[in-house]
């Protein structure tokens, strides 16, 4: 086959069964390296998540797994597509007749359906689709899709992307000797304008009182003393930045909750801003703050003063307030953006649609409206009513911020 022209080889392989056996591997690699197929239209689906879940049973089960995988892919992809088992864990998909975006979307959808069948879970942690950087007779060089590339496709494919991209926990001993534990979940922050795009992460926090082993409610959190809130805010700043730094693949900005009480109190504000000054230079303006415990009726001048106190020490300020034209006006005048906290009960489609007029009235005044706690399935509705950004709800959101 070595003397065949690329076009002849392509026709021959297209005429073969969509799933190519091992004796076609050399021909396919030669085809890919010839330039007859744009490598950006070639993806690889990895079965490594299945192998990891099966553990020691993989050796015994892999033939059965591959039989199902290849039979499914033969049905899913058409006669113009090439499907090749590269090795014990990877299957190559070439789709020369569709656009790059469509090809990647179809590969992710196929991977999602396979993982749902084998693992009962199509999520960002169980789907591994890779891009082909180069190909020659020796094999293919692969790179993982970035979160920015992969996760909007997972969302479109119906995979679960509501879970945290990364989680961590740390203890806090308050100045009064109270022992607290804080869990951080870096939740994906989605821009809904023009279709969902991953733009960063929100550091959702759950505070546990070690004495009761129960999470603090929003009201209990607001009842903490300024020194206690400051201790939490300072540790969260350091820990969330370290958590993100430990995962370089995480894309985009980082938004951290911060207490209004910490900022309004001169002593605790000084301590918080000193903690920012102590950060490495690259970290100091790599995050935005969301003020989470503002009074809904806070005067415009007071809000502007609070925002001004921290605005020069971060990338931006978000104010969590009820979505009204009046609050949008105050937030915009302060040079901040608007967010709405998660509801006590999950949003329904009907509840979101009832917010449309409020959001429509607020948007001319403020450019960004973020809503926390949106059910993933309602992302299209949330974008339809004008919300520009959102984070998705998870099963246990009580006591979080």
PyMOL commands that set and color helices and strands:
alter all, ss='L'
color gray80, all
select helices_A, chain A and resi 6-15+22-34+39-41+48-76+100-119+147-156+218-222+226-245+260-264+266-277+281-283+300-311+325-333+349-354+356-363+376-384
alter helices_A, ss='H'
color red, helices_A
select strands_A, chain A and resi 19-20+42-46+82-85+90-94+129-136+139-144+166-173+179-191+197-209+214-215+253-258+287-291+317-320+337-340+369-374+389-392
alter strands_A, ss='S'
color yellow, strands_A
deselect
rebuild
show_as cartoon
